[in-house]
Amino acid sequence: MATATKPKRPLLGAHMSIAGQVGEALKRGQSIGCECIQMFTKSSRQWAAKPLSAEDIATFKRNQKETGIKSVIAHDSYLLNLGAPDEALRKKSVAGFIDEIDRCEALGVPFLVAHPGAHVGSGEERGIKTIAKSINEAHAACKGYSTKVALEITAGQGTVLGRSFKQMGQIFDAVKENERLRLCFDTEHAFAAGYDLRTNEGYDRTFAELDEHVGLKRLVAFHLNDSLKPFNSRVDRHQHIGKGHLGLAAFRRLLNDRRFTGIPMCLETDKSEDLHEDVENLATLRALFDS
């Protein structure tokens, strides 16, 4: 009788600071046992940033080899709004977005996670067209790049777009070279947007809808966050694993879903300088895997 193959463990990690130098994120991740990391490639709170130096890039690649953390994703700046109806802000956002993609390409980071954008009162239809226009411009400026943009499902707070997979599918469809787009699934955002991951039925319905409108094959990253606010709150507030309204059952389902083995799953919860919260959250998650 053939012996069943033991399933691979989920690929777990956390968002790591780049303080000091971009390559330091990898060392910080290694120090707490991350198997993958997410990071910014520059300050997320400032428009301007020094270009990455040859030394920065070389150190990052050396640290990646030394730490053995092969799976790295980046997140773009919170200042960008690719859906801005104000043309000056939109152009500034596109320029910043292109810079972010350039940095990922230089570092060999395969995916840049990005919030689609907010329509700021211009309406959803116009907002989607504006986001597509902005992504088209970024793609045109980054022809032949290996780095791909992974749009992240949002909580739908305010006028932010991308709160449903149907809406996300509309954004994908509006982009000319949409084969270059991928998807990032944030557990807290999905829960806040009305996807109930707490039950088997809700979980199955969530990923069936994702597959219908975007495609499971486009899913390249997860953000693992519990929710400070109740279901369908439309509020983006992360909580530590098992200490929010989402609860442990949802994470157990996700971690044991063999469809997602090998996809990086990163925490985005608050942490102290010693990173003990990340250590505790990672331990909680690993205990949920049915090895």
SERO-4910 file (N, C-alpha, C, O; in steps of 0.05 Angstrom, whole numbers):
BEGIN
 pado doro    nc1    nc2    nc3   cac1   cac2   cac3    cc1    cc2    cc3    oc1    oc2    oc3
  Met    A     17    -24      0      0      0      0     18     25      0     37     27     15
  Ala    A     10     44    -17     26     68    -19     22     85      6      0     87     17
  Thr    A     44     98     15     42    115     38     35    144     29     46    154     10
  Ala    A     16    156     43      7    183     36     30    202     40     44    201     60
  Thr    A     33    221     22     54    241     24     47    261     45     24    272     46
  Lys    A     65    266     63     60    285     85     58    313     73     76    322     58
  Pro    A     37    328     79     34    355     66     55    374     75     65    373     98
  Lys    A     63    392     57     82    413     64     69    432     84     45    437     83
  Arg    A     85    444    100     75    464    119     69    490    105     82    496     84
  Pro    A     51    506    115     46    532    103     71    550    105     88    546    123
  Leu    A     73    568     86     96    586     85     88    612    100     74    629     91
  Leu    A     99    614    125     90    635    143    112    655    149    136    648    151
  Gly    A    104    680    153    123    701    159    108    726    168     85    725    178
  Ala    A    121    749    165    110    775    174    122    798    159    142    795    145
  His    A    108    821    161    120    845    150    143    854    168    140    856    192
  Met    A    166    859    155    190    866    170    200    894    162    198    902    139
  Ser    A    211    908    182    221    935    178    247    934    162    263    916    163
  Ile    A    250    955    145    275    958    130    294    979    143    313    988    130
  Ala    A    288    987    168    305   1007    181    334   1000    180    342    977    185
  Gly    A    350   1019    172    379   1015    169    387   1010    140    403   1025    129
  Gln    A    375    990    128    380    983    100    359    963     92    350    947    108
  Val    A    352    963     67    330    945     58    335    916     64    317    901     69
  Gly    A    361    908     63    368    880     68    364    871     97    364    847    103
  Glu    A    361    891    115    357    884    144    331    870    148    328    856    168
  Ala    A    312    874    131    286    861    134    289    831    134    275    817    149
  Leu    A    307    821    118    311    792    117    324    781    142    316    760    152
  Lys    A    343    796    153    355    787    179    335    788    202    335    770    219
  Arg    A    318    808    202    298    809    223    279    786    220    271    774    240
  Gly    A    271    780    196    254    757    191    266    731    200    253    715    213
  Gln    A    291    727    194    305    703    202    306    700    232    305    678    243
  Ser    A    309    723    246    313    723    275    288    712    290    290    703    312
  Ile    A    265    713    277    240    703    290    229    678    275    206    670    280
  Gly    A    244    667    257    235    642    244    216    646    221    201    628    215
  Cys    A    217    668    207    200    672    183    210    655    160    234    651    156
  Glu    A    191    644    146    196    629    122    192    646     97    200    639     75
  Cys    A    178    669    101    174    689     80    172    716     94    167    717    118
  Ile    A    175    737     80    172    764     91    158    782     71    159    778     47
  Gln    A    145    803     82    136    826     67    151    850     77    159    851    100
  Met    A    156    869     59    170    893     67    163    916     49    151    912     28
  Phe    A    169    940     58    169    963     40    197    965     27    216    954     38
  Thr    A    198    978      4    225    982     -8    235   1010     -2    258   1016     -9
  Lys    A    218   1026     10    226   1053     19    206   1061     40    187   1046     46
  Ser    A    209   1084     52    190   1093     72    162   1095     61    158   1105     39
  Ser    A    143   1083     75    115   1083     66    101   1109     71     78   1113     62
  Arg    A    113   1127     86    100   1152     94    112   1177     81    105   1199     87
  Gln    A    130   1173     62    143   1195     48    142   1191     18    145   1168      8
  Trp    A    138   1213      3    138   1210    -26    166   1206    -37    170   1188    -54
  Ala    A    185   1221    -28    212   1220    -39    229   1199    -24    226   1195      0
  Ala    A    247   1187    -39    265   1168    -26    290   1166    -44    289   1168    -68
  Lys    A    313   1161    -31    337   1158    -46    336   1132    -63    324   1112    -54
  Pro    A    347   1133    -87    347   1108   -103    363   1086    -88    381   1092    -73
  Leu    A    356   1061    -94    372   1039    -83    400   1040    -95    403   1042   -119
  Ser    A    420   1038    -78    447   1037    -88    455   1009    -96    441    990    -89
  Ala    A    477   1007   -111    487    980   -119    493    964    -93    490    940    -93
  Glu    A    503    978    -73    509    964    -47    484    954    -34    483    932    -24
  Asp    A    462    971    -34    437    962    -23    427    936    -36    419    918    -22
  Ile    A    428    936    -62    418    913    -77    435    889    -72    424    867    -69
  Ala    A    461    892    -72    479    870    -68    476    858    -40    476    834    -36
  Thr    A    473    876    -20    469    866      8    443    852     11    442    831     24
  Phe    A    422    862     -2    396    849      0    398    820    -12    389    801      1
  Lys    A    410    818    -35    412    791    -48    430    773    -32    425    749    -30
  Arg    A    451    783    -20    469    767     -3    454    757     22    455    734     29
  Asn    A    439    776     35    424    769     58    402    748     52    396    730     68
  Gln    A    390    751     29    369    732     21    381    704     18    369    684     26
  Lys    A    405    702      7    418    676      4    426    665     31    422    641     36
  Glu    A    437    682     48    447    673     74    424    665     93    427    646    108
  Thr    A    401    679     92    379    673    110    363    650     99    349    636    114
  Gly    A    364    645     73    348    623     61    319    631     58    302    614     51
  Ile    A    312    656     61    285    666     57    281    672     28    287    694     19
  Lys    A    271    653     13    268    656    -16    244    672    -24    244    686    -44
  Ser    A    223    671     -7    198    684    -14    195    711     -1    192    713     23
  Val    A    197    732    -18    196    760     -8    175    774    -25    176    773    -50
  Ile    A    157    788    -12    139    806    -27    142    834    -16    151    838      7
  Ala    A    134    854    -31    136    882    -23    108    894    -22     90    884    -35
  His    A    105    915     -7     79    930     -6     85    959    -14    106    970     -6
  Asp    A     67    971    -29     72    998    -38     65   1018    -16     54   1011      5
  Ser    A     71   1043    -21     67   1065     -2     37   1070      3     21   1067    -16
  Tyr    A     30   1078     27      3   1084     34     -6   1111     22    -30   1117     22
  Leu    A     13   1127     13      7   1153      2     -6   1152    -26    -20   1170    -34
  Leu    A      0   1131    -40     -9   1129    -68    -39   1125    -70    -51   1111    -54
  Asn    A    -51   1138    -90    -79   1133    -97    -81   1133   -127    -84   1153   -140
  Leu    A    -81   1109   -138    -83   1105   -167   -110   1112   -178   -114   1114   -202
  Gly    A   -130   1115   -160   -157   1122   -169   -164   1151   -164   -187   1159   -167
  Ala    A   -145   1168   -158   -150   1196   -151   -163   1211   -174   -152   1211   -196
  Pro    A   -185   1224   -170   -197   1241   -191   -181   1266   -196   -182   1278   -218
  Asp    A   -166   1275   -176   -148   1298   -180   -124   1289   -197   -108   1272   -188
  Glu    A   -121   1301   -220   -100   1291   -239    -72   1295   -229    -55   1278   -234
  Ala    A    -67   1316   -214    -40   1321   -203    -32   1299   -184    -10   1288   -184
  Leu    A    -51   1292   -166    -46   1270   -147    -44   1243   -161    -27   1227   -153
  Arg    A    -60   1239   -181    -59   1214   -195    -32   1210   -209    -19   1189   -207
  Lys    A    -22   1231   -222      4   1230   -236     27   1226   -216     46   1211   -221
  Lys    A     24   1239   -193     45   1236   -172     44   1207   -161     65   1196   -156
  Ser    A     20   1196   -159     17   1169   -149     29   1149   -170     42   1130   -162
  Val    A     23   1153   -195     34   1136   -216     64   1136   -216     77   1116   -219
  Ala    A     76   1160   -214    105   1163   -213    117   1148   -189    137   1134   -192
  Gly    A    104   1150   -166    112   1136   -143    109   1106   -146    126   1090   -137
  Phe    A     88   1098   -159     82   1069   -164    103   1057   -182    113   1035   -178
  Ile    A    110   1072   -203    131   1062   -222    158   1059   -207    172   1040   -211
  Asp    A    164   1078   -189    188   1076   -173    188   1051   -156    209   1038   -153
  Glu    A    165   1045   -144    162   1021   -127    167    996   -144    181    978   -135
  Ile    A    156    995   -168    160    971   -185    190    969   -193    201    948   -194
  Asp    A    202    992   -200    231    993   -206    247    981   -184    266    965   -189
  Arg    A    241    988   -159    256    979   -136    253    948   -133    272    934   -128
  Cys    A    229    939   -136    224    910   -134    239    895   -156    251    874   -151
  Glu    A    239    906   -180    253    893   -202    283    891   -197    296    871   -202
  Ala    A    294    913   -186    323    914   -180    330    894   -158    352    882   -159
  Leu    A    312    890   -139    318    871   -117    310    842   -123    318    824   -109
  Gly    A    296    838   -145    287    811   -152    263    803   -136    258    779   -132
  Val    A    247    822   -127    222    816   -112    200    812   -133    194    830   -149
  Pro    A    187    789   -133    168    782   -155    141    797   -154    129    800   -175
  Phe    A    132    805   -130    105    816   -128    105    841   -111    116    842    -89
  Leu    A     92    862   -122     87    887   -107     58    888   -100     41    891   -118
  Val    A     51    885    -74     24    886    -65     15    916    -64     29    933    -54
  Ala    A     -9    921    -75    -19    948    -77    -49    949    -72    -64    932    -82
  His    A    -57    970    -57    -86    975    -55    -95    988    -81    -81   1005    -91
  Pro    A   -117    980    -92   -125    990   -118   -128   1021   -119   -119   1034   -139
  Gly    A   -140   1033    -98   -144   1062    -98   -171   1069    -89   -189   1052    -85
  Ala    A   -176   1095    -85   -202   1106    -76   -213   1125    -96   -197   1140   -109
  His    A   -239   1125   -100   -250   1143   -120   -256   1171   -110   -261   1190   -125
  Val    A   -255   1175    -84   -257   1201    -71   -281   1218    -81   -278   1242    -86
  Gly    A   -303   1204    -83   -328   1218    -91   -334   1218   -120   -355   1228   -128
  Ser    A   -316   1209   -137   -321   1210   -166   -339   1187   -175   -348   1187   -198
  Gly    A   -343   1167   -157   -360   1144   -164   -344   1120   -171   -322   1121   -180
  Glu    A   -356   1096   -166   -342   1071   -170   -334   1066   -199   -312   1058   -204
  Glu    A   -352   1072   -218   -346   1066   -246   -323   1083   -256   -304   1073   -269
  Arg    A   -324   1109   -249   -302   1126   -258   -276   1118   -243   -254   1119   -254
  Gly    A   -279   1111   -217   -255   1104   -202   -241   1079   -213   -217   1079   -215
  Ile    A   -257   1060   -222   -245   1035   -234   -230   1043   -260   -208   1032   -265
  Lys    A   -242   1060   -276   -229   1068   -301   -203   1083   -295   -183   1080   -309
  Thr    A   -203   1100   -274   -179   1115   -267   -157   1097   -257   -134   1100   -264
  Ile    A   -164   1077   -240   -145   1057   -231   -132   1042   -254   -108   1039   -256
  Ala    A   -149   1034   -273   -139   1019   -296   -120   1037   -313   -100   1027   -322
  Lys    A   -128   1062   -316   -111   1081   -331    -83   1083   -318    -63   1083   -331
  Ser    A    -83   1085   -291    -58   1088   -276    -41   1063   -279    -17   1065   -283
  Ile    A    -53   1040   -276    -38   1015   -278    -28   1011   -307     -5   1002   -311
  Asn    A    -44   1019   -327    -35   1018   -355    -10   1035   -359      9   1026   -373
  Glu    A    -10   1059   -347     14   1076   -350     38   1064   -336     60   1066   -347
  Ala    A     34   1052   -313     56   1039   -299     67   1016   -315     91   1012   -317
  His    A     49    999   -326     58    977   -342     73    986   -366     94    974   -374
  Ala    A     64   1007   -379     78   1018   -403    106   1027   -396    125   1024   -413
  Ala    A    109   1038   -372    136   1048   -364    154   1025   -355    178   1029   -352
  Cys    A    143   1001   -350    158    979   -339    156    955   -357    153    932   -348
  Lys    A    159    959   -383    157    937   -402    178    917   -398    201    923   -393
  Gly    A    171    891   -399    190    869   -397    199    863   -368    216    846   -364
  Tyr    A    187    876   -348    194    871   -321    183    844   -311    162    835   -320
  Ser    A    198    831   -293    189    806   -281    170    812   -258    152    796   -253
  Thr    A    174    834   -243    157    841   -221    129    846   -230    124    860   -250
  Lys    A    110    834   -216     81    838   -222     67    851   -199     75    849   -176
  Val    A     46    866   -205     30    879   -185      8    860   -175     -6    848   -191
  Ala    A      7    857   -148    -14    841   -135    -34    859   -121    -28    869   -100
  Leu    A    -57    863   -134    -77    881   -122    -89    867    -97    -95    843    -98
  Glu    A    -93    882    -76   -102    871    -51   -131    877    -46   -140    900    -48
  Ile    A   -147    857    -39   -175    861    -31   -176    880     -7   -159    877     11
  Thr    A   -195    898     -7   -196    918     14   -220    915     32   -238    899     26
  Ala    A   -220    929     54   -243    928     73   -266    945     62   -289    942     73
  Gly    A   -262    961     42   -283    978     31   -289   1003     48   -311   1014     47
  Gln    A   -269   1011     63   -272   1034     81   -274   1060     64   -258   1064     46
  Gly    A   -293   1077     70   -295   1102     55   -301   1098     26   -320   1083     19
  Thr    A   -285   1110      8   -289   1107    -21   -268   1088    -33   -265   1087    -57
  Val    A   -255   1072    -16   -235   1054    -26   -248   1032    -43   -268   1020    -35
  Leu    A   -236   1026    -66   -246   1006    -84   -231    979    -80   -210    979    -68
  Gly    A   -243    958    -90   -231    931    -87   -241    916    -64   -227    899    -53
  Arg    A   -266    922    -55   -277    909    -31   -290    882    -37   -296    867    -18
  Ser    A   -294    876    -62   -306    850    -69   -290    838    -92   -276    852   -107
  Phe    A   -292    812    -96   -278    799   -118   -291    806   -144   -278    807   -165
  Lys    A   -317    812   -144   -331    821   -168   -319    848   -177   -313    852   -200
  Gln    A   -316    866   -158   -305    892   -164   -276    890   -172   -267    904   -190
  Met    A   -262    872   -158   -234    868   -165   -231    857   -194   -213    864   -209
  Gly    A   -250    839   -201   -250    828   -228   -255    850   -249   -244    849   -271
  Gln    A   -272    870   -242   -277    892   -260   -252    909   -264   -248    919   -286
  Ile    A   -237    912   -243   -211    927   -245   -192    911   -263   -180    923   -281
  Phe    A   -189    885   -258   -172    869   -275   -180    871   -305   -164    875   -322
  Asp    A   -206    868   -310   -216    869   -337   -211    896   -351   -208    897   -375
  Ala    A   -210    917   -335   -206    944   -347   -177    950   -353   -171    969   -368
  Val    A   -159    934   -343   -130    938   -348   -122    923   -374   -129    900   -378
  Lys    A   -107    937   -391   -100    926   -417    -84    901   -415    -91    880   -425
  Glu    A    -61    902   -401    -44    879   -398    -49    865   -371    -32    863   -354
  Asn    A    -74    856   -368    -82    846   -342    -70    819   -335    -73    809   -313
  Glu    A    -56    806   -355    -42    781   -348    -18    787   -330     -6    769   -319
  Arg    A    -11    812   -328     11    820   -310      1    825   -281     18    830   -264
  Leu    A    -25    824   -277    -36    828   -250    -39    803   -234    -44    781   -245
  Arg    A    -36    805   -208    -41    783   -190    -58    793   -167    -66    816   -166
  Leu    A    -65    775   -148    -83    782   -126    -70    776    -99    -57    755    -95
  Cys    A    -75    793    -79    -67    789    -51    -93    788    -35   -110    805    -37
  Phe    A    -95    767    -17   -119    763     -1   -112    770     28    -95    758     40
  Asp    A   -125    791     39   -122    798     67   -146    788     82   -168    795     76
  Thr    A   -141    772    103   -163    759    117   -180    780    132   -205    777    132
  Glu    A   -168    800    143   -183    820    157   -200    837    138   -223    843    143
  His    A   -187    845    116   -202    861     96   -226    846     85   -248    857     83
  Ala    A   -222    820     79   -243    804     68   -266    802     88   -290    805     81
  Phe    A   -260    797    113   -279    794    134   -295    820    138   -319    820    140
  Ala    A   -280    843    139   -293    869    142   -310    876    118   -329    891    121
  Ala    A   -303    865     95   -318    871     70   -343    854     66   -358    858     48
  Gly    A   -346    834     84   -370    817     83   -366    789     75   -385    775     68
  Tyr    A   -341    779     75   -336    751     69   -331    736     96   -311    741    110
  Asp    A   -350    719    103   -350    706    129   -334    681    128   -343    660    119
  Leu    A   -309    682    137   -291    659    136   -293    641    160   -279    622    163
  Arg    A   -312    648    178   -314    633    203   -329    606    200   -326    589    218
  Thr    A   -343    602    179   -358    577    175   -348    563    149   -336    576    132
  Asn    A   -352    537    147   -344    522    123   -358    534     99   -346    537     78
  Glu    A   -384    540    102   -400    550     79   -389    577     70   -386    582     46
  Gly    A   -385    594     90   -375    621     83   -347    620     70   -341    635     52
  Tyr    A   -330    603     81   -303    600     70   -304    590     41   -291    601     24
  Asp    A   -320    569     37   -322    558      9   -334    578    -10   -325    580    -33
  Arg    A   -354    593     -1   -366    613    -18   -347    635    -25   -347    645    -48
  Thr    A   -330    643     -6   -310    664    -10   -291    657    -33   -287    672    -52
  Phe    A   -280    633    -31   -260    626    -51   -272    617    -78   -259    618    -99
  Ala    A   -297    609    -77   -311    604   -102   -316    630   -117   -313    631   -141
  Glu    A   -323    651   -102   -327    677   -114   -301    688   -125   -300    700   -146
  Leu    A   -280    685   -109   -253    694   -118   -246    680   -145   -237    693   -163
  Asp    A   -250    654   -146   -244    639   -170   -260    648   -194   -250    649   -216
  Glu    A   -286    653   -189   -304    661   -210   -296    688   -223   -296    691   -247
  His    A   -289    707   -206   -285    735   -216   -256    742   -222   -250    759   -238
  Val    A   -237    728   -209   -209    734   -212   -193    710   -221   -177    711   -239
  Gly    A   -198    687   -207   -183    663   -213   -164    656   -191   -147    672   -184
  Leu    A   -166    632   -180   -148    623   -158   -119    624   -167   -101    628   -151
  Lys    A   -114    619   -193    -87    619   -203    -73    646   -201    -49    648   -203
  Arg    A    -89    667   -197    -78    694   -195    -70    701   -166    -56    721   -161
  Leu    A    -77    684   -147    -72    689   -119    -43    682   -112    -34    659   -115
  Val    A    -28    703   -104      1    699    -99     10    706    -71     33    702    -64
  Ala    A     -8    717    -54      0    726    -27    -24    728     -9    -46    735    -18
  Phe    A    -19    722     16    -40    726     37    -29    744     59     -5    743     65
  His    A    -46    761     69    -41    776     94    -58    762    116    -82    761    113
  Leu    A    -45    753    137    -59    740    159    -63    759    182    -44    765    197
  Asn    A    -87    769    185    -94    788    206   -122    781    217   -141    776    202
  Asp    A   -124    781    243   -151    779    255   -163    807    254   -150    826    246
  Ser    A   -189    809    262   -203    835    259   -211    847    286   -224    834    302
  Leu    A   -203    872    289   -211    887    313   -241    893    313   -253    896    334
  Lys    A   -252    896    289   -280    904    287   -297    880    278   -287    861    267
  Pro    A   -324    881    282   -341    859    276   -344    854    246   -335    870    229
  Phe    A   -356    831    240   -361    823    212   -376    845    196   -394    858    206
  Asn    A   -366    849    171   -379    867    152   -379    896    162   -397    912    156
  Ser    A   -359    903    177   -357    930    189   -347    951    169   -351    975    172
  Arg    A   -334    942    148   -322    960    128   -300    977    140   -293    998    130
  Val    A   -288    967    162   -267    982    176   -241    965    175   -241    942    182
  Asp    A   -219    978    168   -193    965    165   -178    968    191   -163    987    195
  Arg    A   -181    948    209   -167    949    235   -158    920    242   -174    903    247
  His    A   -132    916    241   -120    890    246   -118    883    276   -116    901    292
  Gln    A   -120    858    282   -117    848    309    -99    823    309    -97    810    288
  His    A    -88    816    332    -71    793    334    -87    767    330   -111    767    335
  Ile    A    -74    747    320    -87    722    312   -102    709    336    -90    704    357
  Gly    A   -128    704    332   -144    692    353   -155    711    374   -169    702    393
  Lys    A   -148    736    372   -157    756    392   -177    776    381   -184    796    394
  Gly    A   -187    770    357   -207    788    345   -233    774    338   -237    751    347
  His    A   -249    787    322   -275    776    315   -274    754    294   -293    739    291
  Leu    A   -252    751    280   -249    730    260   -245    703    273   -258    683    266
  Gly    A   -227    702    293   -224    677    308   -206    656    295   -198    659    272
  Leu    A   -199    636    310   -179    616    301   -189    597    280   -173    588    263
  Ala    A   -215    591    279   -225    571    261   -220    579    232   -213    562    215
  Ala    A   -222    604    225   -218    613    198   -189    609    190   -183    601    167
  Phe    A   -170    614    208   -142    611    202   -135    581    199   -118    573    183
  Arg    A   -148    564    216   -143    535    213   -152    525    186   -137    509    173
  Arg    A   -175    534    176   -184    526    149   -164    535    128   -156    519    110
  Leu    A   -155    559    130   -137    570    110   -110    556    110    -99    549     89
  Leu    A    -99    552    133    -72    539    136    -72    510    126    -52    500    118
  Asn    A    -95    498    128    -97    469    120   -110    466     92   -116    444     84
  Asp    A   -113    488     77   -123    487     50   -100    482     31    -84    500     26
  Arg    A    -98    458     21    -75    450      5    -72    465    -21    -51    464    -34
  Arg    A    -93    479    -29    -92    495    -54    -72    518    -51    -61    528    -70
  Phe    A    -67    525    -26    -51    549    -21    -23    543    -10     -9    561     -1
  Thr    A    -15    518    -10     11    510     -1     32    524    -18     31    524    -42
  Gly    A     52    536     -5     73    549    -19     69    579    -25     87    593    -34
  Ile    A     44    589    -21     39    617    -24     46    632      2     38    624     23
  Pro    A     62    653      0     70    668     24     47    679     39     29    691     28
  Met    A     47    675     66     26    684     84     39    701    106     53    690    123
  Cys    A     35    727    105     49    745    123     31    760    142      9    769    135
  Leu    A     39    761    167     26    777    187     30    807    182     50    815    171
  Glu    A      9    823    189     12    852    187      1    864    213    -12    885    213
  Thr    A      6    852    235     -4    861    261     16    878    275     40    877    269
  Asp    A      7    895    294     24    913    309     46    897    324     41    874    333
  Lys    A     69    909    327     91    895    341    109    914    356    110    938    349
  Ser    A    122    904    376    142    919    391    169    915    377    172    900    359
  Glu    A    189    930    388    216    929    376    228    901    378    243    893    360
  Asp    A    221    886    399    232    859    402    217    838    386    225    814    386
  Leu    A    196    846    372    181    828    354    167    805    369    160    785    356
  His    A    163    806    395    152    783    409    123    778    400    114    755    401
  Glu    A    109    798    391     81    793    381     81    776    356     65    758    353
  Asp    A    100    781    338    103    764    314    109    736    322     98    717    310
  Val    A    128    732    341    135    706    350    111    691    360    106    667    354
  Glu    A     95    704    377     71    692    388     50    686    367     38    664    367
  Asn    A     45    705    348     26    700    327     34    677    309     17    661    300
  Leu    A     60    676    302     70    654    285     66    627    299     59    607    287
  Ala    A     72    626    325     68    601    340     39    593    341     33    569    338
  Thr    A     21    612    344     -7    606    344    -16    595    317    -31    575    316
  Leu    A     -6    607    295    -13    597    269     -2    569    263    -16    552    252
  Arg    A     23    565    271     35    538    265     21    516    281     20    493    272
  Ala    A     10    523    304     -4    503    320    -30    495    307    -42    474    315
  Leu    A    -40    511    288    -65    505    275    -63    486    251    -82    476    241
  Phe    A    -38    482    243    -34    465    219    -35    435    228    -22    427    246
  Asp    A    -52    420    213    -55    392    220    -34    375    205    -40    364    184
  Ser    A    -11    374    216     11    360    203      8    330    205     24    315    195
***
